[in-house]
Amino acid sequence: MAELGYTINPDEQEQSFEIIPAGEYLVIIEASDFINNKKGTGQILKLTYQVIDGPMKGKKLFENLNMVNESDQAQQISKRTLNSIGLAVGISHIKDSEQLHNIPLVVDVRIKGDDNSEYGKQNKIQKHLPYGQKKEPALETAQSQFPEKPSNGLKGTGLKPWEKKK
């Protein structure tokens, strides 16, 4: 038995992570974590994306990159993916995954699996593309290149639509 001392909040209920339709979406990476894989033989960079524009605004996408893996092929695929993300956000040297947070990029999303597969239908990010005009990879931060797009009552706050009020 575990003593919890927890009070139920009816406003905080489980979220269902439904897949989104295939297509291109404007997103930010809102969270990242570097964890050991299930076998303890490698490490995974877990990325959480949030759609910041359009009818799917607020929906989440997830991507796991096998940065350290027994399979050289899995490791190379993940490094190519991280390279594409860096190019898309205009960062050429990534010391910490937090450098990738809150910089808009476009992802091309596909659907893999079907209702009969073990995990059902899932979203898979096929490509990571720059938002707006092409960026130079040598830029350390590309945030200053994005136009201000006031919306949702953020006009005059200096916040971009994807930034949260504190």
Steps between C-alpha positions, in 0.01 A plus 500: 500500500624852419384807689443772238325798659380599153186705422335428165474796262213449247666752262813283463406187312694269271567627152454278200780535246308447180685495171481803274436482124801465268636834381738783581470677836664802660639377832743572779696252706361569845680231699792261469661236716802270464421163657631143501322260266293214644785249471748739663731459200458844347350846534199665343436870441125538558349808328152641560365732231197726523304618195485881526276595208198379305211271589729256688644778719591370845531133391816311593738290294775279640829384353768274648854511364733208575811710555697214660395156380641153438380534140724729298215546251257622769765735634578642152131555421458690827809713438373590151163593653667720764707660223178580309346653813810716555490622141126571525539718810829661394727355768828344387645391835267343755649479849167446676165389360336803667661713227240349266203602716247765392641557150236454229559242229279308260461124528360269234287248688389159373290224654654159560334178606131418492221406738618136496866568585635460855502874572226606257539805280781738597643826371851493356698809413647448152680833450610805699491820295587866570213736578476790255807585299800274478731543797878484507628206709767717663241697697514426871142609552239553235230647722574857392419413136139410568239769440293610796152352462285644777193290567297364787518832684881504500523823298725749673635242747813431298415128508472290187181290468684182600653654813315456827407787730672472835 
